[in-house]
Amino acid sequence: MPITITMPALSPTMTEGTLAKWLMKEGDPVQSGDLLAEIETDKATMEVESIDEGVLARILVAEGTEGVPVNAPIAILLEEGEDASALEGVVTTPAPVAAAPVAPAPVAAPAPGAITAPAAPVAAAATADGGGRILSSPLARRMAAQSGLDLVALSGSGPRGRIVKADIEAAIAGGGAVAAAAAAPADAAPTPATEASPFEGEFELLPLTTMRKTIARRMSESKREAPHFYLTMDCELDDLLALRKDLNDRADGAYKISVNDLVIKAAAVALMKVPAANAGYSTAGIKFYKTADISVAVASERGLITPVVRNANGKGLEAISKEVRELAQKANDGKLMPEDYQGGSFSISNLGMYGVKQFDAVINTPQACILAVGAGEQRPVVKDGALAIAMVMSVTLSVDHRAVDGAVGAQFLGVFKGLIQDPLTMLL
């Protein structure tokens, strides 16, 4: 009998996913182990293998469909010897989400200071019909809004079909195409528009990916629910940079230690010396972790993600360096598995390579702490009562006050600073 292929649960917390791409088409023979599709979760894009054999008879969910629930039917497979008649009586309707337009709310929020769309939502009607951007000049959009015209119903005479002033004037002279929203009840709630205002310049709307939606949700939850406080210290880097150069010279190309690798090692050792900082908050209580599993913020092409270097306190610099590079590559390729980015105990975000002197990072909940690392730069310092020049790096610890107190955060930073300024001690 026909086999229903459903949206798989690719991680313990996954409730829905995006069907990014079909790797087979209807009518293709399928063997066990063949790759059927690419599924995008909130953190990675994974290839899904078939566990059955047969022929891909019906694709139920189109490529690019977002929010497909776990276990929802996505395709039908016919077993050997079956033909299309076997599909009679089989539920071949797509998952409910596939037939529904993407809710406009996530993409409708205007930038701070943007003007809210007027009551005649020209762009809202366009979104409902086309789901995308309509090429039109700012003047044309303004005239359409004032006249209650629906841009979807108009054809443009400008470059690439762009709607210009002359098209609006012609539509008005000919009776116009009244916007669909104009027929709605006067008390109906206005639909959020993808174009926030008819007065703003031309733009291209990039729909939110599943990953970007998750980033937005988690960052909002963290800032809203976790009471952040911040502690900043300056660390001198001269001895650490000298050690790094010596280690890389000895490696003869076998590996290359970065400052970030040394920061990860120093943070891991400091967490073992101040275990109260290696914590996470939950409503059931405060979790104190036994190992330093360091989440390292990686700005991948798909968005920010934090793969985890596990048991960093027990690993050497060469192993940490290699693992960080491998995880960063997997993040950029969208190949991270759930075990690669879930379950860290402490986070590090380093913007020093971009020349950022100091910043405050958002806590990666349920972890209690994240260390923001700035750029190393030459600064005047006082040594033995005399002015000198040293390479100095500012670090800021963002702390969830529900789980970690100020004194504990200060103690952690003091130990971390000591390890950075006397790096040989972290190797003991």
VOROLUM-939344 format. One record per residue (C-alpha): z negated, x, y; residue in one letter. Coordinates in steps of 0.25 Angstrom, whole numbers, plus 5000, padded with zeros to 4 digits. Example, Ala and Ser with C-alpha at 12.3 -4.5 7.8 and 13.67 -1.06 7.14 Angstrom:
2
+------+------+------+------+
|   c3 |   c1 |   c2 | resn |
+------+------+------+------+
| 4969 | 5049 | 4982 |    A |
| 4971 | 5055 | 4996 |    S |
+------+------+------+------+
This chain:
428
+------+------+------+------+
|   c3 |   c1 |   c2 | resn |
+------+------+------+------+
| 5000 | 5000 | 5000 |    M |
| 5002 | 5005 | 5014 |    P |
| 4992 | 5014 | 5020 |    I |
| 4986 | 5012 | 5034 |    T |
| 4984 | 5025 | 5042 |    I |
| 4972 | 5024 | 5052 |    T |
| 4967 | 5032 | 5064 |    M |
| 4959 | 5043 | 5057 |    P |
| 4945 | 5047 | 5062 |    A |
| 4947 | 5061 | 5066 |    L |
| 4932 | 5064 | 5070 |    S |
| 4919 | 5057 | 5068 |    P |
| 4919 | 5051 | 5082 |    T |
| 4933 | 5047 | 5083 |    M |
| 4935 | 5032 | 5085 |    T |
| 4950 | 5032 | 5090 |    E |
| 4961 | 5042 | 5092 |    G |
| 4975 | 5043 | 5098 |    T |
| 4987 | 5044 | 5089 |    L |
| 4994 | 5055 | 5096 |    A |
| 5006 | 5057 | 5087 |    K |
| 5012 | 5053 | 5074 |    W |
| 5017 | 5064 | 5066 |    L |
| 5025 | 5055 | 5057 |    M |
| 5034 | 5043 | 5059 |    K |
| 5035 | 5030 | 5052 |    E |
| 5043 | 5032 | 5039 |    G |
| 5038 | 5046 | 5036 |    D |
| 5033 | 5050 | 5023 |    P |
| 5018 | 5054 | 5023 |    V |
| 5011 | 5064 | 5013 |    Q |
| 4996 | 5066 | 5012 |    S |
| 4992 | 5076 | 5022 |    G |
| 5004 | 5074 | 5032 |    D |
| 5001 | 5073 | 5047 |    L |
| 5002 | 5059 | 5052 |    L |
| 4998 | 5059 | 5066 |    A |
| 4990 | 5066 | 5077 |    E |
| 4978 | 5059 | 5082 |    I |
| 4971 | 5062 | 5095 |    E |
| 4956 | 5061 | 5095 |    T |
| 4947 | 5063 | 5107 |    D |
| 4947 | 5078 | 5105 |    K |
| 4959 | 5083 | 5097 |    A |
| 4973 | 5079 | 5091 |    T |
| 4972 | 5079 | 5075 |    M |
| 4983 | 5077 | 5065 |    E |
| 4981 | 5066 | 5055 |    V |
| 4985 | 5068 | 5040 |    E |
| 4989 | 5057 | 5031 |    S |
| 4981 | 5056 | 5018 |    I |
| 4991 | 5046 | 5012 |    D |
| 5006 | 5047 | 5007 |    E |
| 5017 | 5037 | 5011 |    G |
| 5026 | 5034 | 5022 |    V |
| 5022 | 5031 | 5036 |    L |
| 5026 | 5017 | 5037 |    A |
| 5020 | 5012 | 5050 |    R |
| 5014 | 5019 | 5063 |    I |
| 5004 | 5009 | 5069 |    L |
| 4999 | 5018 | 5081 |    V |
| 5009 | 5024 | 5090 |    A |
| 5008 | 5039 | 5095 |    E |
| 4999 | 5041 | 5107 |    G |
| 4990 | 5028 | 5104 |    T |
| 4976 | 5031 | 5109 |    E |
| 4963 | 5025 | 5105 |    G |
| 4967 | 5022 | 5090 |    V |
| 4954 | 5018 | 5083 |    P |
| 4950 | 5026 | 5071 |    V |
| 4955 | 5019 | 5058 |    N |
| 4965 | 5010 | 5065 |    A |
| 4979 | 5010 | 5058 |    P |
| 4989 | 5019 | 5063 |    I |
| 5000 | 5019 | 5053 |    A |
| 5004 | 5014 | 5039 |    I |
| 5008 | 5022 | 5027 |    L |
| 5016 | 5017 | 5016 |    L |
| 5014 | 5023 | 5002 |    E |
| 5024 | 5028 | 4993 |    E |
| 5033 | 5016 | 4988 |    G |
| 5030 | 5007 | 4999 |    E |
| 5039 | 5001 | 5009 |    D |
| 5038 | 4994 | 5022 |    A |
| 5035 | 4981 | 5015 |    S |
| 5022 | 4986 | 5011 |    A |
| 5018 | 4985 | 5026 |    L |
| 5018 | 4970 | 5025 |    E |
| 5004 | 4965 | 5027 |    G |
| 4999 | 4979 | 5031 |    V |
| 4992 | 4980 | 5045 |    V |
| 5002 | 4988 | 5053 |    T |
| 4998 | 4985 | 5067 |    T |
| 4994 | 4997 | 5075 |    P |
| 4980 | 5000 | 5079 |    A |
| 4975 | 4990 | 5090 |    P |
| 4975 | 5002 | 5101 |    V |
| 4990 | 5005 | 5098 |    A |
| 4994 | 4992 | 5104 |    A |
| 4985 | 4992 | 5116 |    A |
| 4988 | 5000 | 5129 |    P |
| 4979 | 5011 | 5132 |    V |
| 4968 | 5005 | 5141 |    A |
| 4971 | 5010 | 5155 |    P |
| 4956 | 5012 | 5160 |    A |
| 4955 | 5027 | 5155 |    P |
| 4967 | 5031 | 5163 |    V |
| 4965 | 5022 | 5175 |    A |
| 4953 | 5029 | 5181 |    A |
| 4958 | 5034 | 5195 |    P |
| 4954 | 5048 | 5200 |    A |
| 4942 | 5049 | 5209 |    P |
| 4947 | 5043 | 5223 |    G |
| 4959 | 5036 | 5217 |    A |
| 4962 | 5023 | 5223 |    I |
| 4961 | 5011 | 5213 |    T |
| 4974 | 5004 | 5210 |    A |
| 4976 | 4991 | 5218 |    P |
| 4975 | 4977 | 5212 |    A |
| 4990 | 4976 | 5209 |    A |
| 4990 | 4986 | 5198 |    P |
| 5004 | 4991 | 5197 |    V |
| 5001 | 5003 | 5189 |    A |
| 4992 | 4994 | 5179 |    A |
| 5004 | 4986 | 5176 |    A |
| 5012 | 4998 | 5174 |    A |
| 5002 | 5004 | 5164 |    T |
| 5001 | 4991 | 5156 |    A |
| 5016 | 4991 | 5154 |    D |
| 5020 | 5006 | 5153 |    G |
| 5007 | 5013 | 5151 |    G |
| 5012 | 5025 | 5159 |    G |
| 5015 | 5030 | 5173 |    R |
| 5026 | 5023 | 5181 |    I |
| 5034 | 5032 | 5190 |    L |
| 5033 | 5027 | 5204 |    S |
| 5031 | 5032 | 5218 |    S |
| 5017 | 5030 | 5226 |    P |
| 5024 | 5022 | 5236 |    L |
| 5031 | 5013 | 5225 |    A |
| 5017 | 5011 | 5218 |    R |
| 5011 | 5007 | 5231 |    R |
| 5022 | 4997 | 5235 |    M |
| 5021 | 4991 | 5220 |    A |
| 5006 | 4990 | 5221 |    A |
| 5007 | 4983 | 5235 |    Q |
| 5019 | 4973 | 5230 |    S |
| 5013 | 4971 | 5216 |    G |
| 5024 | 4977 | 5209 |    L |
| 5024 | 4981 | 5194 |    D |
| 5029 | 4995 | 5193 |    L |
| 5032 | 4994 | 5178 |    V |
| 5042 | 4983 | 5181 |    A |
| 5050 | 4992 | 5191 |    L |
| 5060 | 5003 | 5188 |    S |
| 5061 | 5015 | 5197 |    G |
| 5073 | 5021 | 5204 |    S |
| 5066 | 5034 | 5207 |    G |
| 5066 | 5047 | 5199 |    P |
| 5063 | 5045 | 5184 |    R |
| 5062 | 5030 | 5187 |    G |
| 5051 | 5031 | 5198 |    R |
| 5048 | 5019 | 5205 |    I |
| 5050 | 5021 | 5220 |    V |
| 5048 | 5013 | 5233 |    K |
| 5063 | 5007 | 5232 |    A |
| 5060 | 5001 | 5218 |    D |
| 5047 | 4994 | 5224 |    I |
| 5055 | 4988 | 5235 |    E |
| 5066 | 4984 | 5226 |    A |
| 5056 | 4977 | 5217 |    A |
| 5049 | 4970 | 5229 |    I |
| 5063 | 4965 | 5234 |    A |
| 5066 | 4960 | 5220 |    G |
| 5054 | 4952 | 5218 |    G |
| 5046 | 4963 | 5212 |    G |
| 5039 | 4965 | 5198 |    A |
| 5025 | 4960 | 5200 |    V |
| 5015 | 4968 | 5194 |    A |
| 5009 | 4962 | 5181 |    A |
| 4995 | 4963 | 5186 |    A |
| 4998 | 4954 | 5197 |    A |
| 4999 | 4942 | 5188 |    A |
| 4985 | 4945 | 5183 |    A |
| 4973 | 4936 | 5187 |    P |
| 4968 | 4940 | 5200 |    A |
| 4954 | 4943 | 5194 |    D |
| 4959 | 4952 | 5183 |    A |
| 4953 | 4966 | 5183 |    A |
| 4963 | 4976 | 5188 |    P |
| 4969 | 4985 | 5177 |    T |
| 4966 | 5000 | 5180 |    P |
| 4979 | 5007 | 5184 |    A |
| 4984 | 5020 | 5179 |    T |
| 4989 | 5022 | 5194 |    E |
| 4977 | 5022 | 5202 |    A |
| 4983 | 5019 | 5215 |    S |
| 4997 | 5016 | 5220 |    P |
| 4995 | 5026 | 5231 |    F |
| 4992 | 5038 | 5223 |    E |
| 5003 | 5048 | 5219 |    G |
| 5012 | 5048 | 5207 |    E |
| 5004 | 5053 | 5194 |    F |
| 5006 | 5053 | 5179 |    E |
| 4995 | 5047 | 5171 |    L |
| 4991 | 5055 | 5159 |    L |
| 4984 | 5045 | 5149 |    P |
| 4970 | 5050 | 5144 |    L |
| 4971 | 5056 | 5130 |    T |
| 4960 | 5053 | 5120 |    T |
| 4954 | 5067 | 5122 |    M |
| 4954 | 5065 | 5138 |    R |
| 4947 | 5051 | 5136 |    K |
| 4936 | 5057 | 5127 |    T |
| 4934 | 5068 | 5137 |    I |
| 4933 | 5058 | 5149 |    A |
| 4923 | 5049 | 5141 |    R |
| 4914 | 5061 | 5136 |    R |
| 4913 | 5068 | 5150 |    M |
| 4910 | 5054 | 5156 |    S |
| 4899 | 5052 | 5146 |    E |
| 4893 | 5065 | 5148 |    S |
| 4892 | 5065 | 5163 |    K |
| 4887 | 5051 | 5163 |    R |
| 4877 | 5052 | 5151 |    E |
| 4872 | 5066 | 5151 |    A |
| 4863 | 5071 | 5163 |    P |
| 4870 | 5084 | 5166 |    H |
| 4863 | 5095 | 5173 |    F |
| 4869 | 5109 | 5176 |    Y |
| 4863 | 5123 | 5176 |    L |
| 4871 | 5135 | 5181 |    T |
| 4870 | 5150 | 5179 |    M |
| 4878 | 5163 | 5182 |    D |
| 4880 | 5173 | 5171 |    C |
| 4885 | 5187 | 5173 |    E |
| 4896 | 5191 | 5164 |    L |
| 4898 | 5206 | 5165 |    D |
| 4891 | 5209 | 5152 |    D |
| 4898 | 5198 | 5145 |    L |
| 4912 | 5202 | 5149 |    L |
| 4909 | 5216 | 5145 |    A |
| 4905 | 5212 | 5131 |    L |
| 4917 | 5203 | 5130 |    R |
| 4926 | 5214 | 5134 |    K |
| 4920 | 5223 | 5124 |    D |
| 4921 | 5213 | 5113 |    L |
| 4935 | 5210 | 5116 |    N |
| 4939 | 5225 | 5116 |    D |
| 4932 | 5227 | 5103 |    R |
| 4940 | 5215 | 5097 |    A |
| 4953 | 5222 | 5098 |    D |
| 4960 | 5208 | 5100 |    G |
| 4954 | 5202 | 5088 |    A |
| 4947 | 5192 | 5097 |    Y |
| 4944 | 5190 | 5112 |    K |
| 4931 | 5185 | 5117 |    I |
| 4931 | 5177 | 5129 |    S |
| 4919 | 5174 | 5139 |    V |
| 4919 | 5160 | 5134 |    N |
| 4916 | 5165 | 5120 |    D |
| 4904 | 5173 | 5125 |    L |
| 4899 | 5161 | 5133 |    V |
| 4900 | 5152 | 5120 |    I |
| 4892 | 5163 | 5113 |    K |
| 4882 | 5164 | 5124 |    A |
| 4880 | 5149 | 5125 |    A |
| 4878 | 5148 | 5110 |    A |
| 4868 | 5159 | 5109 |    V |
| 4861 | 5153 | 5121 |    A |
| 4860 | 5139 | 5114 |    L |
| 4853 | 5146 | 5102 |    M |
| 4843 | 5152 | 5112 |    K |
| 4841 | 5139 | 5119 |    V |
| 4843 | 5128 | 5108 |    P |
| 4838 | 5117 | 5117 |    A |
| 4851 | 5118 | 5125 |    A |
| 4860 | 5117 | 5112 |    N |
| 4858 | 5102 | 5112 |    A |
| 4864 | 5088 | 5113 |    G |
| 4860 | 5075 | 5117 |    Y |
| 4860 | 5062 | 5109 |    S |
| 4852 | 5049 | 5110 |    T |
| 4845 | 5052 | 5097 |    A |
| 4840 | 5065 | 5103 |    G |
| 4843 | 5079 | 5107 |    I |
| 4851 | 5088 | 5098 |    K |
| 4848 | 5102 | 5097 |    F |
| 4859 | 5110 | 5090 |    Y |
| 4857 | 5121 | 5081 |    K |
| 4870 | 5129 | 5084 |    T |
| 4877 | 5132 | 5096 |    A |
| 4890 | 5124 | 5094 |    D |
| 4898 | 5127 | 5107 |    I |
| 4908 | 5117 | 5113 |    S |
| 4918 | 5124 | 5121 |    V |
| 4926 | 5116 | 5131 |    A |
| 4941 | 5118 | 5129 |    V |
| 4951 | 5113 | 5140 |    A |
| 4962 | 5109 | 5130 |    S |
| 4975 | 5103 | 5134 |    E |
| 4970 | 5090 | 5129 |    R |
| 4957 | 5090 | 5136 |    G |
| 4943 | 5096 | 5136 |    L |
| 4937 | 5098 | 5122 |    I |
| 4925 | 5106 | 5117 |    T |
| 4927 | 5113 | 5103 |    P |
| 4915 | 5118 | 5097 |    V |
| 4911 | 5133 | 5093 |    V |
| 4901 | 5130 | 5083 |    R |
| 4889 | 5139 | 5080 |    N |
| 4893 | 5148 | 5092 |    A |
| 4879 | 5154 | 5092 |    N |
| 4882 | 5160 | 5078 |    G |
| 4897 | 5165 | 5081 |    K |
| 4902 | 5178 | 5086 |    G |
| 4910 | 5179 | 5098 |    L |
| 4923 | 5182 | 5091 |    E |
| 4921 | 5169 | 5082 |    A |
| 4918 | 5161 | 5095 |    I |
| 4930 | 5166 | 5102 |    S |
| 4939 | 5163 | 5090 |    K |
| 4933 | 5149 | 5088 |    E |
| 4934 | 5145 | 5103 |    V |
| 4949 | 5149 | 5104 |    R |
| 4952 | 5142 | 5091 |    E |
| 4945 | 5129 | 5096 |    L |
| 4952 | 5130 | 5109 |    A |
| 4966 | 5131 | 5103 |    Q |
| 4963 | 5119 | 5094 |    K |
| 4958 | 5111 | 5106 |    A |
| 4971 | 5114 | 5114 |    N |
| 4979 | 5110 | 5101 |    D |
| 4971 | 5097 | 5099 |    G |
| 4967 | 5102 | 5085 |    K |
| 4952 | 5102 | 5087 |    L |
| 4945 | 5095 | 5075 |    M |
| 4932 | 5086 | 5078 |    P |
| 4923 | 5097 | 5072 |    E |
| 4929 | 5107 | 5083 |    D |
| 4924 | 5100 | 5095 |    Y |
| 4912 | 5091 | 5090 |    Q |
| 4898 | 5094 | 5089 |    G |
| 4895 | 5106 | 5099 |    G |
| 4881 | 5108 | 5105 |    S |
| 4885 | 5115 | 5118 |    F |
| 4897 | 5116 | 5127 |    S |
| 4904 | 5127 | 5135 |    I |
| 4914 | 5124 | 5146 |    S |
| 4921 | 5137 | 5152 |    N |
| 4929 | 5136 | 5164 |    L |
| 4928 | 5150 | 5168 |    G |
| 4942 | 5153 | 5164 |    M |
| 4947 | 5144 | 5175 |    Y |
| 4939 | 5151 | 5186 |    G |
| 4928 | 5140 | 5187 |    V |
| 4915 | 5146 | 5192 |    K |
| 4905 | 5135 | 5188 |    Q |
| 4906 | 5121 | 5184 |    F |
| 4897 | 5110 | 5177 |    D |
| 4902 | 5105 | 5163 |    A |
| 4901 | 5091 | 5158 |    V |
| 4891 | 5091 | 5146 |    I |
| 4898 | 5089 | 5132 |    N |
| 4889 | 5078 | 5127 |    T |
| 4882 | 5077 | 5118 |    P |
| 4879 | 5092 | 5120 |    Q |
| 4869 | 5094 | 5131 |    A |
| 4875 | 5107 | 5137 |    C |
| 4888 | 5112 | 5142 |    I |
| 4890 | 5126 | 5148 |    L |
| 4900 | 5127 | 5160 |    A |
| 4905 | 5141 | 5161 |    V |
| 4912 | 5146 | 5174 |    G |
| 4920 | 5159 | 5177 |    A |
| 4915 | 5173 | 5177 |    G |
| 4917 | 5179 | 5191 |    E |
| 4912 | 5191 | 5199 |    Q |
| 4900 | 5187 | 5208 |    R |
| 4889 | 5194 | 5216 |    P |
| 4876 | 5195 | 5208 |    V |
| 4863 | 5202 | 5211 |    V |
| 4858 | 5213 | 5201 |    K |
| 4846 | 5221 | 5203 |    D |
| 4845 | 5216 | 5218 |    G |
| 4859 | 5221 | 5220 |    A |
| 4872 | 5213 | 5222 |    L |
| 4882 | 5215 | 5211 |    A |
| 4895 | 5209 | 5205 |    I |
| 4895 | 5202 | 5192 |    A |
| 4904 | 5193 | 5184 |    M |
| 4896 | 5180 | 5184 |    V |
| 4899 | 5167 | 5176 |    M |
| 4892 | 5153 | 5180 |    S |
| 4889 | 5144 | 5169 |    V |
| 4883 | 5130 | 5170 |    T |
| 4876 | 5122 | 5159 |    L |
| 4878 | 5107 | 5160 |    S |
| 4866 | 5101 | 5153 |    V |
| 4863 | 5087 | 5147 |    D |
| 4849 | 5084 | 5152 |    H |
| 4846 | 5074 | 5141 |    R |
| 4846 | 5085 | 5131 |    A |
| 4843 | 5099 | 5138 |    V |
| 4834 | 5101 | 5150 |    D |
| 4836 | 5110 | 5162 |    G |
| 4827 | 5121 | 5157 |    A |
| 4834 | 5122 | 5144 |    V |
| 4848 | 5123 | 5151 |    G |
| 4843 | 5134 | 5160 |    A |
| 4837 | 5141 | 5148 |    Q |
| 4851 | 5141 | 5140 |    F |
| 4858 | 5146 | 5153 |    L |
| 4849 | 5157 | 5154 |    G |
| 4851 | 5162 | 5140 |    V |
| 4866 | 5160 | 5141 |    F |
| 4866 | 5168 | 5154 |    K |
| 4858 | 5179 | 5147 |    G |
| 4868 | 5180 | 5135 |    L |
| 4880 | 5180 | 5145 |    I |
| 4874 | 5191 | 5153 |    Q |
| 4870 | 5199 | 5141 |    D |
| 4880 | 5195 | 5131 |    P |
| 4876 | 5205 | 5120 |    L |
| 4864 | 5196 | 5118 |    T |
| 4872 | 5184 | 5113 |    M |
| 4878 | 5193 | 5102 |    L |
| 4864 | 5196 | 5096 |    L |
+------+------+------+------+
